Amino acid sequence: MSTKSDMVHASISLKPALDAIGKAMDQRFDRLLPVPADSRARLFEAMRHAAIGGGKRMRPLLVVAACDLFHVPRERALRVALAIECIHVYSLIHDDMPCMDDDDMRRGKPTVHKAFDEATAVLAGDSLHALAFEILADPATHEDPFARAELVTELAIASGPSGMAGGQMMDLVADDASYDLSGVTRLQQLKTGALIGFCLEAGAIMARVPDAQRTPLRGYARDLGLAFQIADDLLDVEGSADAAGKAVGKDAAAGKATFVSLLGVERARTQATMLIDQAIAHLHGFGEEGDLLRAIARFAIERDR
């Protein structure tokens, strides 16, 4: 079992990696999104508002950590990391809109539809979605066109109706669906877990690891994704809006079924810890190159945002 001292150590040891990936993402978004001197300027400003600054950058860090397992060149890994962050940011822009979760704050600043307007927010999200696939399809990401095609295919599946978008649809109808534990688990495996799964799969794709040898990464991703969501549910109940950079307590107010509402706080926390232990166990075949993934797993359930 993970101890409290393990958690503190994970947070401390992971901070340089989180700081570094945050800086790397901001620098690349800054280069990718220069504001043009024409009537598209507002769109680019909205994309920059959403993409630059703030956020955990956990998905990009997972991509880099997975690529590190197989010694993928860092610059290539960061291109895939940028693509997954484009998808994540687009999803946040759209999720925050009045037609979905109707949130005013994200990453400690006004949401895009509040800082700009709803139409601009839709286009900013759409544009970031498109940019993700443009990045993956570029030969600079990988010289092998089959690797690039697999990256594009896997991200499309993870972000579409069989992944994140499908999970969001399940979430939107949650008030009427009365999900039990298996239903909430399925929802979160799609909404949160699918993109986390892509992050680990991407490392194997970049290294051209055969499908049969990817089982440990898929097990790690599955367990981490569920633990990550349980931690989010706990933060919604116990967390601070200032620390989280967004509203908390919304799920309970809406009467939505969550891991916490179904299990209770203590059982949910115990389940998250068990899942993290399982996730780390999947990495037993890796040595020091797996340490970053182990630290990410421990951090997932001791964070405050």
VENGINOR-V206943 format. One record per backbone hydrogen bond with DSSP energy under -1.0 kcal/mol. NH is the residue of the N-H (numbers start at 1). CO is the residue of the C=O. If there is no record, write none. Layout:
nh:NH co:CO
nh:NH co:CO
This chain:
nh:7 co:3
nh:8 co:4
nh:9 co:5
nh:10 co:6
nh:11 co:7
nh:12 co:8
nh:13 co:9
nh:14 co:10
nh:15 co:11
nh:18 co:14
nh:19 co:15
nh:20 co:16
nh:21 co:17
nh:22 co:18
nh:23 co:19
nh:24 co:20
nh:25 co:21
nh:26 co:22
nh:27 co:23
nh:28 co:24
nh:29 co:25
nh:30 co:26
nh:31 co:27
nh:32 co:28
nh:33 co:29
nh:38 co:36
nh:41 co:38
nh:44 co:40
nh:45 co:41
nh:46 co:42
nh:47 co:43
nh:48 co:44
nh:49 co:45
nh:50 co:46
nh:51 co:47
nh:52 co:48
nh:61 co:57
nh:62 co:58
nh:63 co:59
nh:64 co:60
nh:65 co:61
nh:66 co:62
nh:67 co:63
nh:68 co:64
nh:69 co:65
nh:70 co:67
nh:71 co:68
nh:72 co:67
nh:77 co:73
nh:78 co:74
nh:79 co:75
nh:80 co:76
nh:81 co:77
nh:82 co:78
nh:83 co:79
nh:84 co:80
nh:85 co:81
nh:86 co:82
nh:87 co:83
nh:88 co:84
nh:89 co:85
nh:90 co:86
nh:91 co:87
nh:92 co:88
nh:93 co:89
nh:94 co:90
nh:95 co:91
nh:96 co:92
nh:97 co:94
nh:100 co:97
nh:101 co:95
nh:102 co:97
nh:103 co:96
nh:106 co:109
nh:108 co:245
nh:109 co:106
nh:111 co:104
nh:115 co:111
nh:116 co:112
nh:121 co:117
nh:122 co:118
nh:123 co:119
nh:124 co:120
nh:125 co:121
nh:126 co:122
nh:127 co:123
nh:128 co:124
nh:129 co:125
nh:130 co:126
nh:131 co:127
nh:132 co:128
nh:134 co:130
nh:135 co:131
nh:136 co:132
nh:137 co:133
nh:141 co:138
nh:148 co:144
nh:149 co:145
nh:150 co:146
nh:151 co:147
nh:152 co:148
nh:153 co:149
nh:154 co:150
nh:155 co:151
nh:156 co:152
nh:157 co:153
nh:158 co:154
nh:159 co:155
nh:160 co:156
nh:163 co:160
nh:164 co:158
nh:166 co:160
nh:167 co:163
nh:168 co:164
nh:169 co:165
nh:170 co:166
nh:171 co:167
nh:172 co:168
nh:173 co:169
nh:174 co:171
nh:176 co:173
nh:177 co:173
nh:178 co:174
nh:184 co:180
nh:185 co:181
nh:186 co:182
nh:187 co:183
nh:188 co:184
nh:189 co:185
nh:190 co:186
nh:191 co:187
nh:192 co:188
nh:193 co:188
nh:196 co:192
nh:197 co:193
nh:198 co:194
nh:199 co:195
nh:200 co:196
nh:201 co:197
nh:202 co:198
nh:204 co:200
nh:205 co:201
nh:206 co:202
nh:207 co:203
nh:208 co:205
nh:209 co:204
nh:213 co:210
nh:214 co:211
nh:218 co:214
nh:219 co:215
nh:220 co:216
nh:221 co:217
nh:222 co:218
nh:223 co:219
nh:224 co:220
nh:225 co:221
nh:226 co:222
nh:227 co:223
nh:228 co:224
nh:229 co:225
nh:230 co:226
nh:231 co:227
nh:232 co:228
nh:233 co:229
nh:234 co:230
nh:235 co:231
nh:236 co:232
nh:237 co:233
nh:238 co:234
nh:239 co:235
nh:244 co:240
nh:245 co:241
nh:253 co:249
nh:254 co:250
nh:256 co:251
nh:262 co:258
nh:263 co:259
nh:264 co:260
nh:268 co:264
nh:269 co:265
nh:270 co:266
nh:271 co:267
nh:272 co:268
nh:273 co:269
nh:274 co:270
nh:275 co:271
nh:276 co:272
nh:277 co:273
nh:278 co:274
nh:279 co:275
nh:280 co:276
nh:281 co:277
nh:282 co:278
nh:283 co:280
nh:284 co:281
nh:286 co:283
nh:290 co:287
nh:291 co:288
nh:294 co:290
nh:295 co:291
nh:296 co:292
nh:297 co:293
nh:298 co:294
nh:299 co:295
nh:300 co:296
nh:302 co:299
nh:303 co:299
